Amino acid sequence: MRFPSAPKQQANLTAKYSFDEGALSGFYLGGWIHAQTKTRGTLGSDWHYGIWIPGLVQVSGFAGYKVGNLDLRLNIDNLTNRGGYVMNNVFQPQSPRAYYLTAKYTL
């Protein structure tokens, strides 16, 4: 038996490409795609309501540059600025496109 809030189909694809030689050495980019069919949602933690969250496709991307021990990265969540609802089966609106800049230094 399938859990009531689990979509019938879903797929994830993650990819990263790193440039190892030439002028772009140290640069990398990638992304994540999630797709799923409609799913049953909750309202106030109650499953008795007949709420269905429509199917969705969500895309996020990133680009970064690594030099030595320093890694600078720009993440973009909800790249297509898709509306709708979040993927974790609650009746909550999806956040708009968001940008995150991170720096990581490893010893």
BELFEN-V391083 format. One record per helix or strand of 3 or more residues. SS is the DSSP state (h for helix, s for strand). FROM is the first residue (numbers start at 0). TO is the last residue. If there is no record, write none. Layout:
BEGIN
ss	from	to
SS	FROM	TO
SS	FROM	TO
END
This chain:
BEGIN
ss	from	to
s	9	17
s	26	35
s	55	66
s	69	76
s	97	104
END
